[in-house]
Amino acid sequence: MGNILIIEDDPNIRKLVRVNLIKRGYSVSEAGDSHQAMALFQSDAIDLVLLDLVIPGLSGVDVCSWIRARSDVPIIVLSARLEEDLKVAALDAGADDYVTKPFGQEELMARVRAFLRRSYVTAETNDKKIQIGELFIDLDARRVFIGDTDLHLTRTEYAIFSELANRLDAIVTHDELIAQVWGPEYRGSNHYLHNYLGRLRKKLKDYGELLETIPGMGYNLHSKKIY
């Protein structure tokens, strides 16, 4: 089922999350501070990380950067409502998703299932490559470049972008995109897409204008600039 590392300094939250994960068949490692977290990450085979942003030692953002420099393991941030700046910094550091405290256990478990399901799916090798000017999308290698610069998309950003790239010049509805990236249970959660599409446009720089929002419908990735 996968081994999940919980990095959380509140023992009550840690226990609640641990119990719910174990009940669903997952193995759990847990850390109450950054140094313990990094030691466990190096010693255990970790499949997914649940990361509180405010922990003793290094910040959660620093821990996120440290993990991302060593692994593409999914990282789900646990953040309080007042930690918006930290949440944005964690996403910039490579976190894949976030859950705002207080969160429901079923919501968290659904996120965990979605990311582990995506991690264990073996993509078919199709050598599909798309080039638009200097924007190069390698769907086989799961990487996106502008010129020689790797955009270093997170798992979630890449999952969204690849869905759009696979249907170039076609409208992909909000619900279709959400179902493919997070799972059908998340249909209607359009605020997720709003946040991530904004981040994608920022990383795409001048090529962000290829990514069009169709009000009330969804998104369209164009194969050439729109005027």
N, C-alpha and C positions, 0 to 999 in steps of 0.2 A: 504493500500500500504506500510505502514511502516513509522516510524519516524526516520529521519536521523539527527545526530548531526554533524555540520560543525565546526571544530576547526581551525580557520585561522585568522591571525591578519591583513591581507590585506583586507580592506572593499570592494574593487572592485572585488577581486576574490570571496569573500564570497557572494556578491550580485549576481554575474554571476552564481555561482553554485546553490544558493538558487532559483533563477528564473527558472533555467532549471529543478530543482527537483520538484518544485511546479507545473510547467507546465505539468509534467508527473504524477501528482497526489500524490506525497509524502508530508508528513508533515515534517517540518524542524525546528530544534532548532539550534542556532548558538552562538558561543563563540569566543571572540577575544584574550583570554589569558587562561592560564592553570587553574587558580583558578575559573574563570567563567565556564570553561568546566567541571571541576569536580563537581561543584555545580549543573549544569544542568544534568549531568549524573546521579547524585543521586536522583534528583527530578523528572525527566522525564523518561518515558518508551522509551528507545532508542533501535532501531533495527539494526543500522549500524552507524559507526563513520568514518568521513573523517577527517584525522588528518594531519595538517601541522607540519613539524618537527621543525621549528624555530618560536617559539611563546614567548610572554612575560611570565615571571614567570618561572615555571618549564619547562624543555625541552620537546619536543614532545616525545622523547624516554621515559622520566620519566612518562609522562601522559599515554603512551601506557602500560607501566608496571603496573601502578596504575589501569587502566581499566581492564587489563587482569587478575589481581589478584581478581577481583570482578565479572567478567562476561566473557562469551565466545562470546560476540557480535562481528560480523565481524569488523575489523579495516583496512581501506584502507589508506595508507600513501600518502601524497602529498609531493613530494620532488623535489628540484632543482637538476640539473645535477651535481653541485659541492658538493652535500651533500651525496656522495656515502657511506662514513663511517657511517653517521647518519642513512642512509637507512638500512644498514646491522645491525646496533645496534637495530633499531626498529623491524626488522624481528626477531632478537634474543629475543626481549622483548615480542613477541607474535603478531605482526602485521601480517595480512593475505595476503596483496598484496600491491603494490605501483604503483603510477602513477607519471611519471616524468614531472615536469613543464618545459616549457609550455605544457599543455595537451589540447586535443580536448574535447569538451563537450560530443560528441557522444561516444568517448572512455570511458570517466568517467561514463556516464550513463549506458553503457553496463556492466561495472564492477559492478556497484551498482545492476543492475538487476540480474546478475549472482549470487552474494552473497546472495541477499534476496531470490532468488528462491531456493538456496541450503538450506537456513535457515528454510524455511517454508515447505520443503519436509519432511514428516514423514517417517522415515526409518522403514521397516518391521523388526520385531523381528525374528531373525533366529538362535540365539544362535551359530552363526558360530565363531569358535575359531581356530586359527592356531598357532602351536608351532614349532619353528625350534631351537633346542638347548635351550638356555635361552631366545630367542626372542619369545615373546607372543603377538599375535595380536587378540584382542577381537573386532570383527566387530560389535557385538551387542552393546557393551558399547562404541564403537568408541575410544578405547584407545590402546596404544602400549607400551609394557614393555620390558625391558631387566632385567631378574631376577625380583626383587621387585621394580625396578626403572622405574617410569612412564616417558616416553620420552617427554611428554607435546608437542605433535605435534600441530602446528597451524591448523586452519580449512583447509587451502589450502594444507599443507603438508599431513594432514590425508586424504584429498580427493584424492590426487595423490596416496598415499600409499595403500589405500583401493581398488582403481581400480586395481592396480597391484596385490594385495593380492587375490582379487576375481578371478583373472585369473592366478593363480600361475603356474609358469613354461611355460607360454605362452607369446609370443611376443605381446605387446600392442603398436600399432603404435603411432607416435607423434600426428597425427591428432585425433585418437581415444581418447587419453588421454586428449588432450586440449579440445575437444568437451565435454567430460564428466565433466571436472573440471570447465572450464570457459564458455563453450557454443560453438556451432558450428561456430559462427561468428569469433572465434579466431583461427580457423584452419590456420596453417602456421606460427604461432607466437612461433617458437621453442625456442627462447631465454628465454621465461618464464620457460620452463621445465628445461633448462640447469641450471638456477639459483636454482630452487627449488630441483632438484635432487641432486645437490651438497650439499645443506643444509640437506637433508634427510640422505645422506651417512655419513655426519659428526655426526648427532645425533645417527645413528645406530652403530657407532664405528666399532668394528670388523665385525659386521654383514652387514656393508655397501657393502661388496664384493658380497653379494647375489643379489644386485641390478645392473644388467648388462646393459650397453648401447650397443645396436646393431646398428652400424653405418649405417646411411641412412634409418633405419627402425623404431626403437623405443626402448622400454625397456622391460626387462624380470626380474621378481622377482623369484629367484630360491628357491626351497624347501630344497636344501642342498648346501653346499659349492661347488664352481666350481674350477677346477684346471687347 
